[in-house]
Amino acid sequence: MKCFRSRSGRWIAPVAALFLVGCGGTGTLTGKVTLDGKALPGGLVNVFDKDGNAFSGTIDKSGNYLVANIPPGTYTVTVVTASKGGGSIRNPDAGAQNPYGDYVKIPLKYGDKAKSGFTVEVKSGKQDFPLPLKDEPDEATPAKQ
């Protein structure tokens, strides 16, 4: 092949092959988000590195999510949901639609990097990482006496 005859061209194929087999490649997290065992029908999964950089993916109606192109490393994972009033888009044919799916209130701690309780070691390739949420009283709500 003519394109591999130049000096710089000789390195393209070996480097591309190493990248494609996963040496230094990115990871993909997939899984199901549940709230007390039931699929969460919407929301956003955020994956944060130690510097605060985020990778995100939406949760579908069945509770499944996918976050792609994550460099290998240790990450904190959060889950957030948004009502139609927060971040909705408007389609004149369909009325107000939430880009993050159906809203379900979840405990605030799952949206907080310091309190979510989810960490993952991302490796090259695809990984399953389920996110089982439990409904708990909000810490901001004082207990009744």
Buried (B, 14 or more C-beta within 10 A) or exposed (E): EEEEEEEEEEEEEEEEEEEEEEEEBBBBBBBBBBBEEEBBBBBBBBBBBEEEEBBEBBBBEEBBBBBEEBBBEEBBBBBBBBEBEEEBEEEEEEEEEBEBBBBBEBBBBBBBBEEBBBEBEBBBEEBEBEBEBEEEEEEEEEEEE
